[in-house]
Amino acid sequence: MSGAGLRRAVVLAAVVVACVLPFALSNFRLFQFTQVFIYAIALLGLNILTGFNGQISLGHGAFYAVGAYTTAIMIDKWNVPYGWTIPVAGLLCLVVGFLFGIPALRLEGLYLALATFALALAIPQILKYFEHWTGGSQGIVLSKPRAPFGLTLNPDQWLYFVTLGVLLVLFVLAANLLSRRTGRAIVAIRDNPIAAQAMGVNNALYKSLTFGVSAAYTGVAGALSAVAIAFVAPDTFNVFLSITFLVGIVIGGLASISGAVFGALFIQFVPNWAQDISKAAPWAIYGIFLITFMYAMPRGIAGSLRLVLGRLARLSGGTRRVA
Amino acid sequence: MDIFVQQVVSGLATGGIYGSLALALVMIYQATDVVNYAQGEMAMFSTYLAWTLINAGLPYWVAFAATLAIAFVGGLAIERVVIRPVENAPVLTIVIVCIGLLVILNSLAGWVYSYIQKPFPSPFPEKPIRIGNVFFGAHDLGALGVTLVVLLSLYVFFRYTTLGLAMRAAAQNPVSSRLCGIRVGWMLAVGWGLAALVGAVAGMMVAPVVFLDPNMMAGILIYAFASATLGGFTSPGGAVLGGLIVGVIENLVGTYVRFIGTELKLTVALAVILVVLVAKPSGLFGRAAVHRV
């Protein structure tokens, strides 16, 4: 089997397993997997920006918050059906991200990291400040949606399938975007901005657009999380959320689409296990993993898997493919 | 008018703390081109060590000196062990490693000392000092004094000692310095040690005000970033001055601009950073970055 065929088979198997899970797991476990999918979307968003385009963001929690609050406010204040709020949240984040991307053009590497880090620290305060809309520190409480069309699914199962559906659509879109012309331009800007410019890539436009798309992904994830958890509060969107996303893409694999799923599994389940040791343990583990991965596995889980799969494919006499 | 003077002085006191942390950031940035995101947590951790020493019965100033020594060695060790392997790695790698360090120190402090806030003693009397009609907090004046002493000694160190000269040389031109027999790697490590020491002073001076807890430095670090950005990441003096300016702005804006108050303080720092980076990325006193094509 060739490398590409093998990969396709693995993806297909994963999707099949994901479709069967809801009927085998308890509602609580199911909710955890819904959360994994939501994280995966957010991580993919951040990875498009940081992994593929090379713009460092330590503040993607802010866009997650914007998405979550857009959904929560629309449902709470205007009674909009939740299904409509998710694309609106995505679009709003696209615009906000694009606009934030414009001053970000002038900031390289460290300085962009700095500005986004400050954004991440400031966002809970900003959310609390607009109390009239956001409900201040109390946050907004929503109710969980039921399955429509008389489907015999309980709310957790329904939300699971909604999230899985959104995830698949967004992943296919991202894969298409990144594997073609636009994607090559995005990666070229990361690797050598001057050469990219010389090849006719409009750096400024692509960089701000990438920022917008990345923010839109993370915003959709935020919107889904507001629906799934049925609650938003400013202090959940603190700087550690942004760092969690960073941990996710580093461990999953920078500049890898499937890495987002591995990263999401990691940030969802590892802290839960570590919590039994001590309240501080999850973060200690995050920190240690961040540093060790940077030293030993800079391409994350996805990169290492690709390496192993590639070797296996070659061993079994498949065609040589450059990943 | 009295309130104004009071606010300015108290702004200078917090500004001095921002300034020292900003100076620590700039020292590391100049030597190794790394913005140390863990600077705040290193300071926080040193402050916890000071708390332990004071609780063990040491007099304040002895504990103070001991903490500085430990912080210096700790900073040096962190550079040797954690930063050195990624010295020439891309920016993203270094940022991630620093964030990892931040997270580890933060959780370690939470693990060992719990997340409950602790009071931290101030070496200065509690009674405010009255000059004319204006009352100044003794801790504010004391903290400002300590900060100035530290800055002055650093200046003297870098300006008049051989080691200081060697360190400046190593930062400016590593290759030539190595040819002159300067051990560049060690100079960088000493730079990290000194930065950790300066950070520890900032931590111990700010802890009586904000109370000791593992997240106490997050807000202060952002102000230090704002100060360093305002003064210019390439200018140590600028960073300190930037700190003083940011401290005074913070206090005046908090007092006189009704809609900001204390609730949007961090947003002010964010605004300062964004405005400076967009309008004058090199800061007030920094050199503009030049890229070789």
Interface residues (C-beta under 8 A of the other chain):
Chain A: T50 G54 I56 L58 P103 R106 L107 G109 L110 Y111 A113 L114 A115 F117 A118 L119 L121 A122 Q125 I126 K128 Y129 I194 V239 I243 L246 V250 L254 S278 K279 A280 A281 P282 W283 A284 Y286 G287 I288 F289 L290 I291 M294 Y295 P298
Chain B: V35 Y37 V82 P85 V86 A89 V91 L92 T93 V95 I96 V97 I99 G100 L101 L102 V103 I104 L105 N106 S107 L108 G110 W111 Y115 A218 G219 I222 F225 A226 T229 E263 L264 K265 L266 T267 A269 L270 I273 L274 L277 V278 P281 V293
